[in-house]
Amino acid sequence: MKVLHVNVVDVHRRRIYPATVVLAGGRIASIEEEYGPFEHYLLPGLIDAHVHIESSMLVPSEFARMAVVHGTVATVSDPHEIGNVLGKEGVRYMIENGKEVPFHFFFGAPSCVPATAFETAGAVIDARGVAELLAMPDIYYLAEMMNYPGVLHGDREVMAKLEAAKKAGKPIDGHAPGLRGEDARRYFAAGITTDHECFSLEEGREKAELGVQILIREGSAAKNFEALIPLLASHPEQVMFCSDDKHPDDLMVGHINQLLARAVAAGYDLFDALRACTVNPVRHYGLPVGLLREGDYADLIVVKNLETFEVLETYVRGTLTAQNGKSLIASVPKVATPNKFNASTLKASDFSVKATGSKMSVIEAYEGELITGKFAAKPLVKNGMAMAEPERDILKLAVVNRYAKSKPAVAFIRGFGLKEGALASCVAHDSHNIVVVGVDDADMAEAVNAIVKNRGGISATAAGETRVLPLPVAGIMSADDGYKVAQDYAEIDSFTKNRMGCRLDAPFMTLSFMALLVIPSLKLSDKGLFDGGKFAFAELFTDP
């Protein structure tokens, strides 16, 4: 039994009062109002309403160790990334590893494996496989339906997946960046209930008016909090907070507690902000997470104040999991982990590309966005070959098939600002092939080969020096101590900025989205340049 003397923040009755709270058997045995006030505040534990655990580069158990320090007790997790590598086996791995620690992981059935037919993935989960996953008690929803063209055109396989979720009585997550008007209405009318891809307030309002739950995202790369937070005032019952993708160094600093503090600091109602990361996701997804009522599971956090929300203690079903900034969850012993990696090493000449036109299409990467732009540029040509031109910040981008030996697809990109060297990553949404950006073909080959040697990871190469963070679990995660992974990642990140000149806040996270074909406008897969607006391959070179 545990007795807490705290100021209870009651999100249901929208009041704060001093109380003695008794925890017993993993639940809240009693809440007795007292004379006070007391020094600290008791809140329901926080929930990340949409996250890909794999993007933290950590297995679920290590993610949990770090997240509880910031008051997170649960995540609504889409195992889409490992699904695209290992299929249903990968989903089961995430579920079982998550059960090893006191934390609530609520996984969904990936709806788009592979994400598109325009890239090489490691697995297929068809409608039958989705139905099998949805029948599992550990699967809580159908994960983000990224194939919005398939929904709009009534694709038989896509519709079968949606019907399987409806038959199972489980919610369907959406993914419709920039979709507006009649197309948006038709997409959500198919039974899809959420969207975390809004990047303007107007888009968010339009979708909210359709009854859609809007997940305000603030991750390591995509940052939409400032644009969308006014929805908390106009549609408080339809807003949740999420990170979507969170790198380990950022997770070490904070999580959903940061969004809660920012919302309150911006003048939004305390209880509306709290509901966005507690009540709303529990209600929408039907999650068995306590909400600070007698008889509820004791999923609670004690915070120092209601301004910074500094977390002093975190309880998951009555178990103290974090205290005063320290995680009390032990690391899970390492076991043999699944992977699928068949790429071969490359040489500099593999990244050469012949200039076949006087104009080339260049991808434009943006800070804090998953969407990209595109523009036409005159290529720098030497001996008939198109070259990177760092003086204009036009670099080479390539995607290498990790599942079979093949020649990389090569394009050009602006926005990274590299002055020398190359960055590479096997965390490349959604199929997790190897994506590399660089100034020099030899450095691009070296950066890719470092990942091939480790059967997954991220790397940076410049002036003969190569830094690599191995990610042997499915080629996208590490089972090492999360804090060590965060430190190693931070060192490589610093190397890319201070030594190589990269000007992005999260270069590896941004790089990971350059092969994400379902986000417009111009991206690159292992099969070639892709126009996300037209949902078709595009020509790299043209003549006006």
Secondary structure as GFF3:
##gff-version 3
##sequence-region A 1 544
A	DSSP	beta_strand	2	10	.	.	.	ID=ss1
A	DSSP	beta_strand	15	24	.	.	.	ID=ss2
A	DSSP	beta_strand	27	33	.	.	.	ID=ss3
A	DSSP	beta_strand	41	44	.	.	.	ID=ss4
A	DSSP	beta_strand	46	51	.	.	.	ID=ss5
A	DSSP	three_ten_helix	53	56	.	.	.	ID=ss6
A	DSSP	alpha_helix	60	67	.	.	.	ID=ss7
A	DSSP	three_ten_helix	68	70	.	.	.	ID=ss8
A	DSSP	beta_strand	72	77	.	.	.	ID=ss9
A	DSSP	alpha_helix	80	86	.	.	.	ID=ss10
A	DSSP	alpha_helix	88	98	.	.	.	ID=ss11
A	DSSP	beta_strand	104	109	.	.	.	ID=ss12
A	DSSP	alpha_helix	127	134	.	.	.	ID=ss13
A	DSSP	beta_strand	139	145	.	.	.	ID=ss14
A	DSSP	alpha_helix	148	152	.	.	.	ID=ss15
A	DSSP	alpha_helix	156	168	.	.	.	ID=ss16
A	DSSP	beta_strand	172	174	.	.	.	ID=ss17
A	DSSP	alpha_helix	181	189	.	.	.	ID=ss18
A	DSSP	beta_strand	194	195	.	.	.	ID=ss19
A	DSSP	alpha_helix	201	209	.	.	.	ID=ss20
A	DSSP	beta_strand	213	217	.	.	.	ID=ss21
A	DSSP	alpha_helix	225	228	.	.	.	ID=ss22
A	DSSP	alpha_helix	231	234	.	.	.	ID=ss23
A	DSSP	three_ten_helix	236	238	.	.	.	ID=ss24
A	DSSP	beta_strand	239	242	.	.	.	ID=ss25
A	DSSP	alpha_helix	248	253	.	.	.	ID=ss26
A	DSSP	alpha_helix	256	265	.	.	.	ID=ss27
A	DSSP	alpha_helix	270	276	.	.	.	ID=ss28
A	DSSP	alpha_helix	279	285	.	.	.	ID=ss29
A	DSSP	beta_strand	300	303	.	.	.	ID=ss30
A	DSSP	beta_strand	311	316	.	.	.	ID=ss31
A	DSSP	beta_strand	319	323	.	.	.	ID=ss32
A	DSSP	beta_strand	326	327	.	.	.	ID=ss33
A	DSSP	three_ten_helix	348	351	.	.	.	ID=ss34
A	DSSP	beta_strand	359	365	.	.	.	ID=ss35
A	DSSP	beta_strand	372	377	.	.	.	ID=ss36
A	DSSP	beta_strand	380	382	.	.	.	ID=ss37
A	DSSP	beta_strand	385	387	.	.	.	ID=ss38
A	DSSP	three_ten_helix	390	392	.	.	.	ID=ss39
A	DSSP	beta_strand	395	400	.	.	.	ID=ss40
A	DSSP	beta_strand	409	414	.	.	.	ID=ss41
A	DSSP	beta_strand	422	425	.	.	.	ID=ss42
A	DSSP	beta_strand	434	438	.	.	.	ID=ss43
A	DSSP	alpha_helix	441	454	.	.	.	ID=ss44
A	DSSP	beta_strand	457	462	.	.	.	ID=ss45
A	DSSP	beta_strand	465	470	.	.	.	ID=ss46
A	DSSP	alpha_helix	482	494	.	.	.	ID=ss47
A	DSSP	pi_helix	495	499	.	.	.	ID=ss48
A	DSSP	alpha_helix	507	512	.	.	.	ID=ss49
A	DSSP	beta_strand	522	525	.	.	.	ID=ss50
A	DSSP	beta_strand	528	531	.	.	.	ID=ss51
A	DSSP	beta_strand	536	537	.	.	.	ID=ss52
A	DSSP	beta_strand	541	542	.	.	.	ID=ss53
###
